[in-house]
Amino acid sequence: MDDKQKGPSIPLTEDWPLKYAMLFSWKFNKSKTIDNILERLKGYHFYIKINENLIVTASRQNSQVIFVLRRENEEGGSLLLIQTNKGRYSFNKIKDVGMNMYANKLGIKVEPSKLIPDETG
């Protein structure tokens, strides 16, 4: 783990593909539907709509950060953020700044629900 990394203990070696994974809960805000969220992503993020309730996105500028947005109920759902070992962001920058920017762009509200991993291997 380098000096800039603050967060869960992850065994970073050259062959370890993940730097961080964080799980958040989210709720609709300015966006009221998944289609509203997709409209707001256009031009800013690559995305794949897996089905009506599941979207995978990555930034056009830094694709080392991947977001998996899952709608679980009428109010919102869960959001998994994964940064590969090639990602340049610190744990705190992603958690405190990056997620707020992403949520604002998508028109959702985000709250941390659990930091991952509890275990690595």
C-alpha positions in Angstrom: 0.0 0.0 0.0 1.5 3.4 -0.9 1.6 6.4 1.3 -1.2 8.2 -0.5 -3.7 5.3 -0.1 -6.0 5.5 2.9 -8.7 3.0 3.3 -9.2 -0.8 3.5 -6.1 -2.9 3.6 -5.7 -4.4 0.1 -2.6 -6.5 -0.9 -1.4 -4.3 -3.8 1.0 -6.2 -5.9 1.6 -5.9 -9.7 -0.7 -8.8 -10.4 -3.5 -7.6 -8.1 -6.1 -6.0 -10.5 -8.1 -4.1 -8.0 -7.2 -1.0 -6.0 -10.5 -0.2 -4.3 -14.1 -1.4 -4.3 -16.8 0.6 -2.4 -20.5 -0.1 -2.1 -22.9 2.8 -1.7 -26.7 3.1 -1.5 -28.4 5.6 -3.8 -31.8 7.3 -4.3 -33.4 9.1 -7.2 -33.1 12.9 -6.8 -33.2 15.1 -9.9 -33.3 12.0 -12.0 -36.6 10.2 -11.5 -36.0 7.1 -13.7 -33.1 5.0 -15.0 -33.7 6.6 -18.5 -33.1 10.0 -16.9 -29.8 8.7 -15.5 -28.8 7.3 -18.9 -29.6 10.7 -20.6 -27.3 12.5 -18.1 -24.5 10.0 -18.7 -24.4 10.6 -22.5 -21.2 12.3 -23.6 -19.5 11.9 -20.2 -19.4 8.1 -19.5 -19.4 4.9 -21.5 -22.3 2.8 -20.3 -24.0 -0.5 -20.9 -27.6 -1.0 -19.8 -27.7 -4.7 -18.9 -31.4 -4.7 -18.2 -34.0 -2.3 -16.9 -32.4 -2.2 -13.4 -28.7 -2.6 -14.1 -26.2 -0.2 -15.6 -22.4 -0.4 -15.9 -20.5 2.8 -16.5 -16.9 4.1 -16.9 -15.6 7.6 -17.4 -14.5 8.7 -20.8 -11.5 10.4 -19.2 -10.4 7.7 -16.8 -11.7 4.3 -17.5 -9.9 2.8 -14.5 -12.9 3.5 -12.4 -16.0 1.4 -13.1 -19.5 2.0 -11.6 -22.2 -0.7 -11.4 -25.6 1.0 -10.7 -28.4 -1.4 -9.6 -32.0 -0.3 -9.0 -33.5 -2.4 -6.2 -36.7 -0.6 -5.5 -38.8 2.5 -6.4 -36.5 4.8 -4.4 -33.1 3.6 -5.7 -30.6 0.8 -5.0 -26.9 0.0 -4.7 -23.9 1.4 -6.5 -20.6 -0.5 -6.6 -17.5 1.5 -7.5 -14.4 -0.4 -8.6 -11.0 1.2 -9.2 -8.4 -0.9 -11.0 -4.8 -0.9 -9.8 -4.0 1.5 -12.7 -6.4 4.1 -11.2 -4.9 7.4 -9.9 -7.4 8.4 -7.3 -6.9 8.0 -3.5 -9.5 6.3 -1.4 -10.6 9.5 0.2 -10.8 11.4 -3.0 -13.1 8.8 -4.5 -15.2 8.5 -1.4 -15.5 12.2 -0.6 -15.2 14.0 -3.9 -15.6 11.6 -6.8 -18.8 10.0 -5.6 -20.4 13.4 -5.0 -19.5 14.6 -8.5 -20.8 11.3 -10.0 -24.0 11.5 -8.1 -24.6 15.1 -9.0 -24.0 14.3 -12.7 -26.5 11.4 -12.6 -29.1 13.3 -10.6 -29.0 10.9 -7.6 -28.2 11.0 -3.9 -25.5 8.6 -2.6 -24.7 7.4 0.9 -21.9 5.0 1.8 -23.2 1.7 3.0 -20.2 -0.5 3.2 -16.5 -0.4 2.3 -15.2 -3.5 0.5 -13.3 -5.7 0.9 -13.8 -7.4 4.2 -11.5 -10.1 2.9 -9.1 -10.3 -0.1 -7.5 -13.2 -1.8 
